[in-house]
């Protein structure tokens, strides 16, 4: 089993950056706990091997879980009493660094930007946004002196938090910001990857237009 395979990149990332603890590893499955996000992440070629690792290591202390197989994810969601789940495609950049868009200037978000970010973006908690800013993994994009949007890295390492202010939409700035994030991730020695909710056609088209490769199967996130 290769952790560089697209469905397993979350496991690969936390191990490469040193925040992942291997709870158990087998020839066809590995379960990891990430100290930064608190997530448990499973990679498995064999569904039953993955189920065995979950049954052995999961308890009520698991608040966030990713599995690379939606059938296994559905059973884990019911068995362990998670409150919500999300089925999504995993997308990854396996090519050379992208050509950057000279129209925008990019800087790393600072603590004084946090209030604006929290007021603007509501898909992560204020506490998580504060951690992301503290880790210096959120980028702000400017056209001259105007803030056009931002993009960041979720705590487990996936690209996301992409937001373009309404007056700057449909001008290619989302693609420009994502290319910048991809380039910076490659400079760190990691494979850039992210997730798109399975029914979000517009976002999926953007990712594939940029050159991201889509996973063949859906992955499943669940949380309490």
Protein Blocks (a to p, Z undefined) as FASTA:
>chain_A
ZZkbmklmmmmmmmmnopaccfbdcfkbccdddfklopacdddfblklmmmmmmmmgcfk
lmbdcdfbfklmmmmmmmnopabdcdddddddfbdcddddfkbccddddfklmmmmmmmp
mkbcfklmmmmmmnopaccddehjacfbdcdddfkopaehiacdfklgonopmmmmmmmm
mmmmmmnopacdddddfklmmlmmmmmmnopacdfbdcddddZZ
